Amino acid sequence: MSVELAPEVTPKVWDIFEPTHDGTFNACVGENSLHDLRTYADGYIEASVLLLDTILEQRLIGQMDTLVHPILYSARHAIELTIKAVLFELNSCDLKTEEKLITGHSLGKLWACFDVVAQKDSRLKELYLAIDPILKALDAADPDAQDFRYPTGNAQDGGAPTQTLQGKAIVDLLTVRKMVKELEDLLESLHLMAEIVACQRCLGTYTQDLNRDELMQLAIDCGSDPSSYFCDTQVKWQQSHGLSKRAFRRATDFIKDHREFSGYTGNETPLIAIAPDLLDAIVEFKLEDVERMLVRQRERREKKSAGSSLYVFDVGMFAEEAKEEPIKFKAYSALKDQLTAEVVAELEALFYLSYPSGYSENYLSDYENKLANLSFADAKVKGYECMCGFLHIFSKVNMLDNLIKSLSLVGQNTKSESYLGKLESLKRSLEINH
């Protein structure tokens, strides 16, 4: 007699790392993501916020007692990961922490490491003081990252496991949401500030007493000080920042040798290659270009409001505009004999310096890199590349705005203010005439 065996059941495979659907809900991880401490920290704090918002907005009363644990753990873990990320970021400059100390789950130990480096920059110290009460509240409830994850802790000395969160009965989720949302903003600020501080200290723009922002403000204050030796400013900063006389002099000596900061005190450093009168000429041509652009924009608005058809608008007005010589060619024709490789390289460096990542400390190297990119094979090629470089920058709609900002960054405040005044005057004139 044969025995019929039950058919073998093939276990179902859940391959969560394969794109089996349309891709809308494929989350990026591993090598396909920004796989670092910061993104993990962002995820945990966002998860805590989303859970809190969902519970409170949908009144999930029956699920509060179970969801409270991942909420609190996620907030705590976000702090842990952020501190580690920030300490590693600051290790790229002089604010270093031994890597063997940037381990473990103790918020207290990690926070103590951050406290050491935060004392050296007031911006980090300010964030330390803001985050400290939240960190201490979560650390006191769960000092070793166990209480928010497990119902019992590790047995001590062979005894029975102990209940976690002893002595605690309720969690006020309304207070937690307020705390966690404040924490979310503070952790984001700390990530960004660590990047800024590390970058600025790598540039060497600090003294043992003041960071870059403080040195800039000191330079501005010195520039408005009527006393010859900044005596009024010294008294003010001794009171507000606790600076000794030696520390103040150390800072003012630094400012005197800094291209950007010295400009605030009236000691403006000349540009590298662009002569003042050539810069004036370039700006005048660009103001003419801006005026033409603004007039055209006004005419288009007027025709549109008057009900002109799109066909008439396109053919009529653009045909008229096409007859005019672009001002960039007019400018190049008038100035080409002065547009050397050095001038064009500096013009490009000035234009790009105004972007958020630009620092005046990089100005000379930026200029040298731009200059190196221009071909020096022969005079003909060199002249062509200078022409292309000039026309490229001059054609930028934001060329004048960038130039005005960059000039103040390289210590040319008088020129910057003069050009800004002319630009604003032009815009006001067109508004009045209209």
Secondary structure as UniProt FT lines:
FT   TURN            16..17
FT   TURN            24..25
FT   HELIX           30..32
FT   HELIX           37..58
FT   HELIX           61..63
FT   HELIX           64..90
FT   TURN            91..94
FT   HELIX           99..101
FT   HELIX           107..118
FT   TURN            119..120
FT   HELIX           122..141
FT   TURN            143..144
FT   TURN            147..149
FT   TURN            157..158
FT   TURN            166..167
FT   HELIX           173..202
FT   TURN            203..204
FT   HELIX           212..223
FT   TURN            228..229
FT   HELIX           231..241
FT   HELIX           245..256
FT   HELIX           259..264
FT   TURN            265..266
FT   HELIX           276..305
FT   TURN            306..307
FT   HELIX           310..312
FT   HELIX           313..317
FT   HELIX           318..322
FT   HELIX           327..335
FT   HELIX           336..338
FT   HELIX           341..353
FT   TURN            356..357
FT   HELIX           360..362
FT   HELIX           363..373
FT   HELIX           379..394
FT   TURN            397..398
FT   HELIX           399..409
FT   TURN            410..411
FT   HELIX           413..433
//
